[in-house]
Amino acid sequence: MNTPARPPAPSSPIHTPGHSLPLWQLLSGCADAVAAVRQGQSLTDVLAQRPAAERPGVQALSFAVLRRLGTAQALRERLVPKAPAPWVDALLASALALACGTEYNAHTLVDQAVEAAKRRAKPASGLVNAVLRRFLREQRELLTALDQDPVARHNHPAWWIKRLKKDWPNHWEAILAANQAQPPLTLRANTRHGSVAAYRARLVEAGLLPASEAQATETGPEQAQPLVLPQGVPVQRLPGFEAGDVSVQDAAAQLAAPLLVYAGGQALPAGARVLDACAAPGGKTAHLLELADLDVTALDADPARLARVNDTLGRLGLRARTLAADASQPSAWWDGQPFDAILLDAPCSASGIVRRHPDVRWLRRDRDIAALARTQDAILDALWPLLKPGGHLLYCTCSVFKEEGQDRVDAFLQRTPSALARPAPGHLLPVVEYLDAAPADRGDGFFYSLLAKSTQGA
């Protein structure tokens, strides 16, 4: 049955420290962020440039707006067919998106959006007032009229929806709906510092988990037991965070390190040489070192992002060799000694982590996927000769698109006789009905393929 295109309202209003600031100020910053994303800038980079006092509130509003930007843009086009100046257009989209939810009283929102316009683009304040008030009067009719517009209905670009329909004909709508949800805070206990059960008890004691969780039954091996908090909290509130007792990492991403460390049926031996290619921000690098005493080389092409790997390792008291280099050009950095295991978390569209990064859907273009696939092929081909016969390479992407997952591995196996496929999760989708054993929070979208190198020749 068809229903109006109204996006799902959040379960509770937005509350952040930044909301002590006037709403008009946060709306103004949100409009800046939305305009920048439309111009191709990452929301993470844009937010880093905001004053610290504004950042939490602007981020919260920007996340809500970007999750409803398809609806908001379609509404603006109906209400104002001729697009206004970019910042005014972004302000209208932001206010319309928020008006579709329950974060703010509608009339307060209109008043504050007009105030933001008066302070930044005064001649447009009358237009902003008229458009928003008309939306409030005609809201039901306007939203119903968008029911047949897939971009407005699902808040993803048309090409993205088309690709999901092709790849996942039985799950595409569930994936799109999952992308609209606010993700929980998922943690990885550092088992070098204590058991998962012991850290769970600390979370209960700190009031971050309900008491009923204190004696929760563990499922699966110790190295793959994500802890899921019902609500996000600043990391400073996590017991022992600064001491390295815990890290923030999605449940799906927590599978990478154990899949590689235990690929041969038992843990890699102490001192085994492991390459973590494309390592930033370092969560998987750290997890590898938490599981075994390995000789890890962490590689990333971006020196700034590589600094985050060093920060992560420093907080956890772990050591790895870090290199700023291009994984597809090993002649520039490889010492000639083969690796026992390689983790390749390849550059990808990030289509599996949209709920955590809602700007990604609006930044990507359909043509990007083929270009990323060529990069993934190039890195796979470049790294394979660096692996010892009998060793394992784990290829993964945080993507739900088959062109960046199973298609890449199938092509690689066709052209690489020495590569043997081993059991691995394959595509993980953020929908419970698709997973045989879904993580408690469903996890992000991910792809995993484990490849063994034949001992009969490279």
HELIX and SHEET records of a PDB file:
HELIX    1   1 PRO A   17  SER A   20  5                                   4    
HELIX    2   2 LEU A   23  ARG A   38  1                                  16    
HELIX    3   3 LEU A   43  ALA A   48  1                                   6    
HELIX    4   4 ARG A   55  LEU A   66  1                                  12    
HELIX    5   5 LEU A   69  LEU A   79  1                                  11    
HELIX    6   6 PRO A   86  ALA A   99  1                                  14    
HELIX    7   7 ALA A  106  ARG A  120  1                                  15    
HELIX    8   8 LYS A  122  ALA A  124  5                                   3    
HELIX    9   9 SER A  125  ALA A  145  1                                  21    
HELIX   10  10 PRO A  150  HIS A  154  1                                   5    
HELIX   11  11 ALA A  158  ASP A  167  1                                  10    
HELIX   12  12 TRP A  172  ASN A  179  1                                   8    
HELIX   13  13 VAL A  196  GLU A  205  1                                  10    
HELIX   14  14 ALA A  211  GLU A  213  5                                   3    
HELIX   15  15 GLU A  222  ALA A  224  5                                   3    
HELIX   16  16 VAL A  235  ARG A  237  5                                   3    
HELIX   17  17 ALA A  253  LEU A  255  5                                   3    
HELIX   18  18 ALA A  256  VAL A  261  1                                   6    
HELIX   19  19 GLY A  283  LEU A  291  1                                   9    
HELIX   20  20 PRO A  303  LEU A  316  1                                  14    
HELIX   21  21 PRO A  330  ALA A  332  5                                   3    
HELIX   22  22 VAL A  360  LEU A  363  1                                   4    
HELIX   23  23 ASP A  366  LEU A  383  1                                  18    
HELIX   24  24 TRP A  384  LEU A  386  5                                   3    
HELIX   25  25 LYS A  402  GLU A  404  5                                   3    
HELIX   26  26 GLN A  406  ARG A  415  1                                  10    
HELIX   27  27 VAL A  432  TYR A  434  5                                   3    
SHEET    1   A 3 LEU A 227  LEU A 229  0                                        
SHEET    2   A 3 LEU A 185  ALA A 189 -1                                        
SHEET    3   A 3 VAL A 246  VAL A 248 -1                                        
SHEET    1   B 7 ARG A 321  ALA A 324  0                                        
SHEET    2   B 7 ASP A 295  ASP A 300  1                                        
SHEET    3   B 7 ARG A 273  ALA A 277  1                                        
SHEET    4   B 7 PHE A 339  ASP A 345  1                                        
SHEET    5   B 7 LEU A 387  THR A 397  1                                        
SHEET    6   B 7 PHE A 446  LYS A 453 -1                                        
SHEET    7   B 7 ALA A 419  LEU A 428 -1                                        
END                                                                             
